[in-house]
Amino acid sequence: MSIVERLLEDSKEIWETFYTHPFVQGIGSGSLDHEKFKYYMIQDYLYLIDYAKVFAVGAAKAFDKDTMREFSAYTDSLMNGEMEIHRSYMKRLGITEEEAEHCPAALDNISYTSYMLRIAYEGGPADVMAAILSCALSYEEIACRLKAQYPGCWEHPFFGEWVSGYISEEYHEANQKLIALMERLADGFDERQIARLSEVFKNCSRYEAAFWDMGWEMKK
Ligand SMILES: Cc1ncc(CN)c(N)n1
């Protein structure tokens, strides 16, 4: 079993809750209240700014130039790629970037990004990757499952853009590179070290579940 397979296996019960979550199901069926989606979008925009910083810390912690390049490239693709989906939605929802950046972050949001940043600052590059991976991989899996369950959801006039972004070849390829980087950084790790990575990945998966709850309940 590869390292990433092991991380996924140890967190699979938590991941199952993502697919049936009412917020996620609402995106797939198209029935999600737009106010809830708007709240989530703003929170996620704020989240991604800090998430990009986790990659930047990864670049600073890297032991070699190739790893440094990979972490920095992802920082850039987040700011100019994934966040474009958010900017496009914010435009449609009538929120400026400045307004979004001045919205108070929800406590579950702050807790999640603070945890990732703490792991990144305290640990090595493999820990940084373990903190990053649940976020990156879970959205691809969620969007693919939604497409299988609701075949037309990626063309939905409102939620389709969200689904399309996370089922895209581009997002998939970026994730494959992250998986390869995780495997490379943890190469030769013993059971104690792998268990540590799994704990970080699991905690981030728990935070992912809390983030869906935050969106659904519009928790401050
Ligand atoms: C909270 C959260 N988790 C994951 C993703 C997908 N990168 C995201 N945009 N936001």
Ligand as a Chemical Component Dictionary entry (heavy atoms), coordinates in Angstrom:
data_LIG
# 
_chem_comp.id                   LIG 
_chem_comp.type                 NON-POLYMER 
_chem_comp.pdbx_formal_charge   0 
_chem_comp.three_letter_code    LIG 
# 
loop_
_chem_comp_atom.comp_id 
_chem_comp_atom.atom_id 
_chem_comp_atom.alt_atom_id 
_chem_comp_atom.type_symbol 
_chem_comp_atom.charge 
_chem_comp_atom.model_Cartn_x 
_chem_comp_atom.model_Cartn_y 
_chem_comp_atom.model_Cartn_z 
_chem_comp_atom.pdbx_ordinal 
LIG C1 C1 C 0 -12.160 24.005 2.762  1  
LIG C2 C2 C 0 -11.699 23.585 1.406  2  
LIG N1 N1 N 0 -11.211 22.334 1.233  3  
LIG C3 C3 C 0 -10.767 21.968 -0.032 4  
LIG C4 C4 C 0 -10.784 22.848 -1.094 5  
LIG C5 C5 C 0 -10.291 22.376 -2.445 6  
LIG N2 N2 N 0 -9.002  22.861 -2.713 7  
LIG C6 C6 C 0 -11.285 24.094 -0.859 8  
LIG N3 N3 N 0 -11.369 24.999 -1.846 9  
LIG N4 N4 N 0 -11.768 24.467 0.388  10 
# 
loop_
_chem_comp_bond.comp_id 
_chem_comp_bond.atom_id_1 
_chem_comp_bond.atom_id_2 
_chem_comp_bond.value_order 
_chem_comp_bond.pdbx_ordinal 
LIG C1 C2 SING 1  
LIG C2 N1 SING 2  
LIG C2 N4 DOUB 3  
LIG N1 C3 DOUB 4  
LIG C3 C4 SING 5  
LIG C4 C5 SING 6  
LIG C4 C6 DOUB 7  
LIG C5 N2 SING 8  
LIG C6 N3 SING 9  
LIG C6 N4 SING 10 
# 
